[in-house]
Amino acid sequence: MSRTDMTPGARNLLTVFPSIMLPMFLAVVDQTIVATALPSIAAELGNIEHVSWVVVSYLVATTIAAPVYGQLRDVFGSKPMMFIALGIFISASVLCAVSTSIPMLTLGRILQGLGGGGLMTLSQAMIGEAIPPRERARYQGYLAAIMVTSSAFGPVAGGYLTEHFGWRSVFLVNIPVGILALLLTLRIERRPARDQPWTFDTPGLLLLIAFIVPVLVALGQLQRIQAGMLPAVAAALVFGCIALVLLIRREKRAAFPLLPIGLLRDPTIWRSDALAACHGATLVSLVTFLPIYLHVAKGASAAQAGLLLLPMMFGIGFGSMLTGRIMSRTGYTMIFPSIGLIFAAATLIFMAFWMTHLSAFQLGWVLFLNGLFMGTVMGVVQVTVQTASMPNSLGAGAASVQLSRSLGAAAGTALVGTVLFASLSLMDPDAARIFSSLIEHARSAAPALPPVQQAVVQTEIALAFRMAFLTIAGFAVCGLALAWTIPTRRL
């Protein structure tokens, strides 16, 4: 099809698509790129017991920022808000790169997340405002491919940059890419701001923070099963639940609610958001714990483990783009995740029981197939929610999807970590300690054990990871059940 044969919306999107793609890539890849750099960060800055906050702080900030940018976009438009989000993200990346302590780095990551949450939400909304729903599906497939492959690409890029240029390069690389995104944003057509009185929902924002921060912190602490921490974790969860009840009451009464409570009354939207949460839990927990398994059980280095994720990344990208093109031509939507998640869950169950018998080549093919079927979800979810939302609520709809995915990823990863460590502790009180030693030293720690105990520990670790991978498969099954019940099945 020549450029002159394209619809106006498609021609406009081809002009601004790089401006949408690049910010999305920056924001999503930064969720996982730091993971493989954490050992180097801890070695230089110390304070290893708090180094996990480098990851958690970014996730908390992006989760809070998503609905804020969704509302501000619906009022002021996408272009000015994209400039603000990119400016915050680039400045925070500089702060992260020059950090001299874990608290300083954590502060930089919080600011980076406040920019990154906007990049993700605004990119999704700009697709919705550029073209009509039927054509939108194809480009949402492209954007979904960028989003989910970036999550898998992060550990690979982080491991390479850290090994060859040091951990600070993980943040410095954002600066030239971010500046390029700023220049490309100049090409975006500015749309008129909302011409009516409006006030920001400050009480809603404070209650959202009071809900998200303690809940995500508590879920993160659950990965370290210690009796002394349980009262504090329980108190944080109770506090977060109370804040959630107050938040819902506030948003029902607010003139301009931060959270789209009205949209969430639509079964299509809330079930699609729940599907996004299950997808986030499945993908992020798999990307987080599969490299740990390969490192401990197979003796793979961080770089080798990252490379084994590449087939899944390519599968997700191909699956997302193929789903988007078929959706655009046929108008069908939920049929793709309704079928795709069957096979995604099946590959995860297969990995749970037969992972120890797979060669690297065979595992690569299994991961490719898993990614191919996982790629049938996010593009469909975004198109479905945007189609069900009113035109002046595209930002709020996109934000609801991003918020759901972030919460699902955080809760799912914490739950899988809890299952993994709890399984080890129940089988053998010393297993968790030996497991931690194996994480640090891979197979070099194993020969220090008697041969019989060595075999027992390896068996216990394999069983614990089996439970972890079955938990991940459970997330995919929950998403499958939701996909079959979503009312809207065609554009």
N, C-alpha and C positions, 0 to 999 in steps of 0.2 A: 504494500500500500504506500503510495507516494505521500509526501507531506501535505500536498494540496487536497488529497482525498480524505484527510483526517477530519474528525469533528473538531470544532473550536476548543472543546474541553481537552481533547487528547493533544492538540497542538500546544495548548497552554501548559499542560502537564509535562510534555517533553522539554519545554523550556525551563521549568522550575524543578523537575524531578531531581536533578543533582543537588539542588538546595534542600530537598526533603531527605534524600538518601543519606547524605554525608552527616548531618546532625544526628539522625537515627543511629547510624553506625557508631559514632563517637560515644553516644550515651549508653548504648547496650554493651559495647565491647568493654567499657570501663567497669561494668558490673563484675566481670570475671578475669580481666587481664591482670589484676593485682594478685590473684590467688597464688600463682607460681612465683611471685616476687616476695611473698611474705617471709620465707626463711632468710633471705638476704637483708630485708628491712629489719627484721629482729636482730640479726647478727650485728648490724651497724648501729642501730638506734637503741638496742636493749629493750627492757620492759616487755619481754616475750609474752607474759601472761595477759597483756592487753592488746597484743598485735591484731587479734581478730576484729577489733573495733575499726580497723582500717577498711574492712569489707562491710561490716554491719552498719557503720555510720553512713556510707554511701547509699545503701539499700533503704535505710530509714528516711533519709532526706529525699530520695527520688519518690518514695511512696507518698510522702507528705506533699511534695511539690506538684504531683500530677493533677489533682483536682483544682489546685490554686491556678495553675496555668490554663486549665480548661475553662474556668470561669472568666479569667482575664482575657483569654483569646476571644470568647464570645462577646466581650464588651469592646475591646480595643483593636481586635483583628490579629491575624497571625504574624504579619511581617514585623511590627514593632516588638512583639513579645519574643519572636525568634532572635532578634538582635540582643535583647536583654539576656535571654537564656544563654546564648553563645558567649556574650561578654562575661557573665558570671562563671561559666564553665572554663574558659581560657584563663581567666585570672586565678581561679582556684587551682588549676593545673600547675601554674607557676608556683603558687604557695606550697603545693604538695612536693614539687621537685626540690625546693630549697629547705624543706623541713629538717629540723635538727633533733626532733624528739617525737615520740608516738603521739602525745597530746596535740602537738602542732600539726602533725600529719592527719590526725583524726579531724581536726577543725577544717583543714583544707578539703578533706573528703566530704564533709558535711556540705560545705559551700559548693563543691563540685557536683554533689547530688542534687542540690537545689537548682543548678543549671541543667543537669542531665535529665531530671524529671520533666522539665519544660521541653527539652529537645524531643523526647519521645512522644509526649502528648501533642505538641504542635505539628510534628511530622504527620501523625495519623490524621489529624483534623484537616490539614491542608490537602490531603488526597480527597477527602470528602467534599471540600468546597470547590475543587478544580473541575470535577467531571461528574456526570450523572451516574446513578447506581450501577447500571448494567455494564458500562465501560469501566467503572471504578474497580470492579472485581479483579481485572487483570493487574492493575497497578498495585492494588492491595496485596496481591500475591507476591509481586516483586518486593514490596516493602516488608512483608512478613518474612520473606526469604532473608532479607538483610538483617532483620531483627533476631531471628532465631539462629542463623549461622554466626552472627557476631558473638552470641553467647558461647558457642563452641570454639570460635576462633580466638577468643580472649586468652585462654590458658596457653595456646600455642604461641601467640605473639608475645605474651608476657614472659614465657620461658626463654624464648630466643633473645629478646631485648635485654633481659636481666643477665643472661649468661655472657653476652658479648659487649654490652654497653653499661651495665649496672642498673640497679632498680630505679634510679631517678629517670632513666630514659623512658620508662613506662608512662610517666606523666609528661615529660618534655615533648614526646611525639604528638601529643594533643595540640600543641601550640600552632605549628604550621598547618595542620589539618583544620583546626578551628578557624584560623585566619582565612583559609580558602573557603570554608563554609560561610564566613561573614561576607566575603566578596560575592559568592553565588547568591546569597540572600538578597542582594541589591536587585536581582533580576525578578524577584517576586512582585507581582502586582499588589499594591496596597488596597485593601477593601475598606469601605467607610466604617467608622466606629458606630456603635449603637447610639442612636439619637434618642435617649430617654434617661430619666434620673436613675441612678444606680449607687448602691453602697456595698462595700466589701463585707463579706460575712466573717468578721474577726472572731466573734464567739465560736462560730463553727470551726474555724481554723485551730483555735486553742483546744477545743474538745477533740478535734482530729489528732492533734499532737499528743494529747493526754491518752488517747486510745492506742495509737500506733507505737509510740516509743516504748512504753512498758511491756506491751504484748510481744513486740519483736525482740526486745532485750531478754524477756523471760524465755521465749522459745529458743533463743541462742544459748542461754545458760542450761537448758534442759539437755543439751548434748553432753554435758559433763555431769553424769549422775552422781551426786553427792548429797547425803542426807542433810547435811548442815545448810545446804542452799535451798532446800525445798520450801521452807516457810517464806523466804524472800521471793522465790519464783511464784508461789501461790498468791502472795500479796500483790505482786505486780499484775498478775492475770486478773485478779478481782478488781483492782483499780482500773485496768483497761476496759473490763466489761461494763463497769459503772459509767465510765466515760463514753462508751459506745451507746448505752441507753440514753444518756443525756444528749449525745450528739444527734441521734435519730429524732428525739423530741424537738430539739432546736431546729433541725433542718426542715421538719414538717411545718414549722411556723414562720420560718425566715422568708422575707420577701424575695431575696436573691440567694438561695441556698448554695453553699459550697459544694455539697454532694447532691447529685441529681436524684433526689428521692422520688420525684414525680416520674422520671424515666424508669427507675428501678421497680415501679409498680407494674410495668409491662413485662409479662412472662418471657417474651422473646429476649429482652435486654438483660434481665437478672439471670436468666439461665445461661445466656451467652457469656456474661461476666463470670459466672461460676465455672463454665467450661474453660475460660481463659485462666482462671486460678488453678484448675487441675492440670492444664497444659504447662503452666509455669512451674508447678510443683514437680511434674514429671521430668521436664527438660533440665531444669537447673539442678535438681538433686542428682540426676544421672551424671551431668557434666562435673559436678562437685566430687562425687564419691567413686566414679569409675577410675579416674587417675590414681586415687588412693589405693584402690584394689590392685591395679596394675603395678604400682610401686611396691606394695607390700608382698603380694602373692607371686608376682612374676619377676620382681627385681628390676622393673623398668625405671629408667631415669625420668626426670620431669619432662625433658624434651621428647623422649620416646613415648611417654604416656600422652603428651599433647598431640603428637603426630597421629596416634591411633584414633583421636577424635575427629580427624579430618574427614574420613569417609562419612561419618554421621553429619558433619557440616555440609558436605556436598549433597548428601541425600536430602537434607532439610531444604536446602536451596532449590534443588530440582523439583522436589515435591510441592513446595510453595508456589513456584512459578507455573508448574503444570496445572495445579489446582486453579490458580487465578485465571489462566487462559481458558480452561474448560468452563469455569464459572461464567466468564464473560460471554462465551458463545451460547451456552445453554440456559443460563439464569438459575440453575440449580445451586443450592448452597449446602445445607446441612447433610446431604447425602454423602459428602466427601469425608468429614470427620466421623460420621456414623459408621462408615466402613473402614476408614483408615485407622481409627483407634483400636479396632479389633485386632489388626495385624501388629500395631505398635505394642499393645499389651502382650500379644503372643510372643513377640521377639524378646520382650523383657522377661517373661516367664522362662523362655528358653535359655536366656543368659543366666538366670538365677540357678538353674539346675545343671547346666552343661558348660558354664564358663571355664571351669578348670580343665576341660578336655579340648578347648579350642586353641588353635594356633593363632598367631597374630594376623595371618592372612584371612583365616576363617572368621575371626572376630571382626575384622574390618568389614567383611561382607554383611555380617549380622547388624553391625552399627549403621551401615549404609541403608539397609532395608528399614531399620527402626527410624532413621531420620527421614526417609522417603515418606513413610506413613505419618510421622509426627508433623511433617510439612503440610498436611491437609487441614490444619486447625486454625492458625492465627489469622490468616487472610480472610477466611470465612467468617470468623468471629467479628473482625473489624467491619466488614461489609454489612453483616447482619445488624450490628448495633447502630451503625451510621444510617442505614436504611430505615430502621425503626425510630430513630431520633428525628426531631424536628430540625429544619435547616439552621435555625438560630441556636440549636443545642448540640451542634456537632462537636464542639470542644468538650462539653460536659460528657457526651457519650464516649469520645475517645479517652478521656481521663478515667472514666469508670472502668474501661477495659484495662488500662495501664495499672490502675490502683489494684484491681483484682489480680492481675498477673503478678505484681510485686508481692502482694500479701500471700498469694499461693506459693510463690517461690520460696519466700522466707519460712512460712509454716511447714511446707513440705520438706525443705532441706533440714530444718531442725528436727522434724519427726523422724526422718530417715537416720539422722545422726544419733538420736535417742535410741531407736531400735537397734542400731549397730552396736553401740557401747553397752546397752542393757543386755543384749544377747551374749556378748563376751563376758560380762560380769556374772551373769547367771550360770554360765557354763563353767567358768573357772575364775576365781577372784584375782588371780595373777595374770589372766589373759589380757586384760585392758592395759596393764603396765607393759607387758611384752609387746603388745600391739603398738603402743606409742613409741617404744624403742625401735621397732621395725620401720615405722614411718620415718624416723630420723635417719636410720642407717641402712634401710632395705635389708638385703640378705646378709650383710656383714654382721648383723647382730645375732642371726640364727645359729651359726656354728658354736657360739658360746654355750648353747644349751645341750644337754644330753640328747642323743639321737631319738630316744623314745619320746621325751618331752617335746622335742622339736617337731616330730610328726603330729603329736597331739595338738600342739598350738596351731600348726598350719591347718589342721582339720577344723578346729574351733573357729579360726578366722574365716575359713571358707563357708562354714555354716552361718556365721554372723552376717557375712555379706549376702548369703542366699536370702536371709530374712530381709535385709535392706533392699535388695533388688525386687523382691516380692512386694514390699511396701510401695516401691516406685511403680510397679505394675498395677497396684491397687489404685493409684492416682489416675492412671490411664483408663482403668475400668470405670471409675466414677465419672470421668469426662465422657466416656462412651455412653453411659446411661443418660447424661444430660443432653448429649447431641441428639439422641433418639426422641427426646421429649420437647425440644424447642419447636414452637409452633410454626415460625416462618421457615419455609423450606425452599422457596424460590423467589427471585427478585421480581 
